[in-house]
Amino acid sequence: MKYYLIAGEASGDLHASRLMQSLKQRDAAAEFRFIGGDLMAAVGGTMVRHYRELAYMGFVPVLLHLPTILGNMRRCKQDIADWRPDVVILVDYPGFNLSIARYVKSHTDIPVFYYIAPKIWAWKEYRIKNIKRDVDELFSILPFEVEFFEGKHGYPIHYVGNPTADEVGEYLLLRSEECGVRSEERGVRSENTDIKKSVSGQSPSSLHTPPSTKKTIALLAGSRRQEIKDNLPAMIEATRGLAGDYRIVLAGAPSIPAGYYDRFIAGTDVEVVYNQTYPLLASATAALVTSGTATLETALFGVPQVVCYETPIPKVIAFLRRHLLKVRYISLVNLIADREVVKELVADTFSVENIRRELLAILPGQPAREEMMRGYDDVRRRLGDEKAPDNAARIMIEKMKNGL
């Protein structure tokens, strides 16, 4: 069968590439054409556009590049119509992908599948009308989305498992296997290890930093310059004085040049590592984390954390959170658990003093640390042990063979 996939950013490239691998395992005749990235290209098929040509974020960048964005959208629609795939699979990236879904549904009879449901439960809930009208099958990676889409809006979806849980689980398994290999002999890596390296670039032994007897506090300050600028200085200040007992290690974002971090870490004891987030978390004692997938990754590694997210005009944002936002939490950990497992310091609660107090409360020997670890166990149970790309691929092929 012919599959047309669209992923508009790095995370989508990762998840789409793994889905493509699973589709190939079940469909030996699978043909792929896609907008995506290098990981999808490594699986095989024809890349129409790299996601870097689509990935403009923020009002001003989008406005400045609007002709390019609209041109890419027109070319994508025409390419789908010309190639006539058996299915269009959209991966996250709702601003672009929902427009594609509307075109495909109104101009062709090609089914539209959406892998990694748009997070309309957090904002833009009105998009449910577009999804009901234009998407044939919706695949969720967050268990609480079932109640939102099916219970609240009467739209059936498939919860297929969580790919981040898959990836962390695979990494930890390979790490333990590699430790066993090192203790006995150096041999040929397993096929799974090669796959994992190609997907994430993070091999289990890739944290090449000087040996130390100190424990580690990890800083995950986001992947965008504005996030880093807003959050990292307070994170560093909150750890000041702890360097005597702990290594303070910052996970550098691949898209951010090293020079950008210099202004923040100059004169401090903070170390920076790149493309080593998983090795860093595997060795960390505690972490300070901005909101996003990193909060879930940190939890799945069993690392107690404080979620820190500074916002402009914090008192106004705090009011809006209480009275207008659709969700009570900003971290995936708390959203999945449906209760406060990790402390969220956002808007008017974000301060160096609060970050430091909450960090000290989750260091070894503190009761809050053990309570958080029990909460992590609940998160793992709720996520389940389904392999998300395998499960999604199986359902997709069954639906197509049965005519939806």
N, C-alpha and C positions, 0 to 999 in steps of 0.2 A: 504494500500500500504506500501511497504518497503522503508524506506528512510535512506540513508547512508550519514552522514554529517561529514565534517572535518573542525575544527577550531583550529588554531595553537597558540592562545594567549588569554589573559584574555578578551580583548574586543570582540574577536570573540566568546568566550564562552557565553558572555552576549547576543550578538545579535542572535547567533544560538539558544540559549535557548528560546528566545522570539519567534523566527520563529517556533520552535518546538511546542510551546504552541498554536500558531495560526494554524498550520497544524493539530494538534489534535482536535481543535474545528471544523474543516471542514472534517476531516477524522477519524471517530471513530475507524477504524481498523488500524490506523497508527502504524507501528513498526519502532523503531529507533535503529540504530547501528552507533557508532560515535567515532571519535577521538575528544576530547574536554576537558571540565572541570567540576567542581562541579555543576555549574548552569545547564548545560545540563543534568547531571546525576540526578538532582532533578526533572526534567521533566519526566524522565523515559527512558528505553531502555538499551542497552548494551554498556558500554564504552570499546573500544578496547585498547586505550592508552590515558593517560592524556597528555594534551598539554605541560606540563612541560618537558616531555621527547623529545619534538620536538623544544622547543623555545630557540635556540641558536642564538645570534645576534652578528655581528661583524666578521671580517675576521679570527682573531686568534681563538675565541671560536668555530666557525664553522669548522675550519681546525682541531682543536684538537678532536672534537667530530664527525668527518666525518663518521667513521665506524658506529657509533650509528645512525646517521641521515639516512645514506643509508640503514641500516638494518631496521629501522622503515618504510622507504618508501617501501621497498620490501614487508614487512609484510602487510602493508596497501593495496598494490595492490593485493596481493594474497587473502587477506580477502574479498575485494570487489568481486573478481572473484568467490570465494567460496560461498558467501552469496547471490549473484545475486539480488541486490536491484532493485526496479523499477526506482530509480533515485539516482544519486550521487549529493549532494549539497555541493559545496565548499564555504567556508566563508572567504573572504579576504586572507591573508597569501599566496601571489602569488608564492614565491620561491618554496614552497613545493607543493601547490595545482595545479599549472600549469603542473607540472610533472605528478601528478596523473591524471589530465584531459587528457593528451596525451596518457597515458597508457589505460585508460578506453575507449577512442575513437578508439584507434588502435587495441585493443584486445577484445572488447565486443560490444554489441549493446545497452548498457545502456546509457540513456540520461544524459548529464552533465549540471547542472544548477550552475551558479556562483552568489552567493548573496554577495553584497558589492564588486563592480567591482574593480579590481586592479587599482591603481593610476598611470597608465602608461602615463598619460598626464604630470606628473611631471618628470619622468625619465623612461628609458627603454621602449620607445615608440615602439621599434621593436617587443615587445611582442604581438602587435596587430595581427601578423601573427599566433601566437599560439592560441590566443583567437578565431579568426575566424575559425581556423581549428578544435579546440578541444572542444569548448563550444557551447552548443545548445541554451541556453537562459542566457542572462546577466542581472542582476538586480542591478540598481544604486541607491545610497542614496544621491547623489549630483546632483542638477539640471543642472549644467553647463556641466556635463559629456555627456548629450544627444547630444549636438552640437559636442563634440569631437569625440564620437564614430560613431554617425549617419552622421553628417555633414562632418567631415573630412575624416572618414574612411569607410563610407557606411555600418556600422555594426549596425543593429537595437538593441536597448536595452529597458529595462523597467525602468523608474524612478518611484520608489514606495513610495517616501516620505523619511524622514530622521528619523532614530530611536532615535538619540540624541534629536531632537525636541520633539518626542513622550515622551521620558523619563523625560525631564525637564518639559514638560507640565503636565504630570501625577503627578510629584513631587509637583509642585506649587499648583495644584488642591487639592491634599491630605493635603498639608500644610494648605491651607485655611480652609479645612473641619476640620482638627484637631484643629485649633484655635477655630472654632465654637463649637467643642465638649468640649474643655477645658472651654469655657465660660459658658456652660450650665451644662453638666454632663459628667462623665467618662462612656463610654459605650463600647459596642463591636465594634471593628474596622471593617470597611467594608472589603469585600473580596478583593477589589482592593488594600487596604493598605497592606494586608498580602502578596499579589503577589508582590507589589513593594518592600517590605522589603526583600523578598526572592531573588529578581533579583539584587538589588543594595546594599543591606545592609545599606542603608542610610534612616532611617525613618525621617519624617519631623521635629521631635523634638530632634534629636540626637546630636546637638551641645552643649555638656555639658561642658561649660566653665563658669567661674565666671561672674555674671551679671556686666554690665558696661554701663555707659552712653555715652561712647566714640563710635564714628563710627569706622568702620573696613576697613583696606586696606588688601586685600588678596594677598598672594604670591603663585603662582602655578609654581613651578620651574622644573617640569618634573618628570618622573617616573624612570629614569635611573641614576645611580651614576654619569656618565660623564656629563649628562645634568645638574644635580644639582651642581656639582663642577664648571662647566663653568658659570652658570647663577646666582645661589643664592647669592654669595658674592656681586655682583654688585647690585642686587635687594635690599639686606639689606642695603647696603651703601647709595643707592638712597633714602631710607625712613628714614635715620638717621635725627633726629631732629623733625620728625612728630609724635613721640610716645606720646608727650604731648597732642595732640589732637585726635590721632587715635590709635586703637589697630592694631598692625601689626601681622597678623596671617598667618602662613605657612601651606598649605595643605600637610601633610606628605604622601608620596607614600607608599602603603601597603607593597611593596616588599623591602622597605629600612628600616633597623633597626634604632631605635631612636638614637643610639650612633653615627651613621654616621652624623646626623644633628648637633650634639653637637659642632663639630669643627667650624661650621659656625655661630651658634647662641649664643655661649658662650659670655657673657658680653654685650649682646644686649637686647632689649625689645621684641624680636620676640617670639611669642607663636607657638607651633606646635599642630595640631589636626590630627587625623588619621580617615580614612573612613568617613569623614564628609565634603567632597568637596561641595556637594549640599547645606547642611545647611550653610556652610561658605559663598558660593556665594549668597545665599538668604538673607544674612544679610550684605553683603559687600557694601561699598560705591564706591570703585575703586579696580583695580587689576593690578598686574604685572604678565604676563603669558608667558610661553614659547610656541612655536608653537605646533600645534597638535589639537586634538579634544577639549582640554580645552579652546581654544580660542572661539570655537563655543558655548560650554556650558556657558562660561562667558557672551557672547553676548545674549544668550537666557534668561539668568537671568536678563538682562538689566543692567549689571555692566560695566561701562566704563573701558577700559583696555589699557595697553601698552604691545605690543608683544615684548619680548626680547629674542634674540637668538645669543649667542656668537659663533663664529666659529674660527678654527685655521686659521693662515695666512689670516687675514680678507681682506686685499687689493686684494689678489688673488681671494678669494671667491667672493668679490664684482665684480671683472671683469668678472668672470665666470657667475654670475647671470645676468649681463647686456647682455652678448654676447652669452652664450651657453644654459642656462636653458630655458625650454619651457614655463614657467609660470612667470608672473610678480610679484606674491605675494607668501608668504609662509603660511599665515594664512587662515584658511577656511572661516573666516568672509569676508575677502577681495576677495577671490576667488569666493565665492557665489555672492557677490554684484557686482563683476567685476569692482571694484573701491576701492580706499583707504578709508575705513570706520575707521579702527583702525591703529594707527601708528606702523610700524614694524621697530624695531631697530635691524638690522642684520649686521654681518660682520663689515665693516668699520664705520657704524653708531652706533654700540653698544658701549656705554660708560656710566659710572655712571652719568655724567653731563647730557647727553641726556635723560636717563631714568628719572632722577629727573625732568627735565624741562617738559617732556611730561606728567608725572604723575601730576604735579602741574596744568597743563593746563586742566585736566579733573576732578578736584575736584569740589565740589558743588559751584555753582555761576559762573563758567567759561563758556564762549560761546562754546568752543570746546566740552564740555560735552553734551550740548543739540544737537549739530550737530551729534555727535556720536550716540546718542539715536535715532535720526531720521534715521540714517543709519541702525541701528539694526532693525527698523520696516521694512525696505526694505528687509533685509535678511530673516525675518520671512515670508514675503509675497512670496518670491522666493522659500522657502522650501515647502510651502503649508501646508495643514492640513491632508494629508493622513497618516494613520497608517501603517508604513512601513512593519512590519511583517505580519499584516493582509492582506495588499494589495499583498505582495509577495506570501503569501500562497495561496490566491485565484487564482492568475495567474498561479502559479505552478501546482495546481491541475487541473485547466481548461486545461492547455497545455497537461498534461499527459492523461487526459480523452479523449482529442481530437487527441491523437497521435502526439502531437507537431504540 
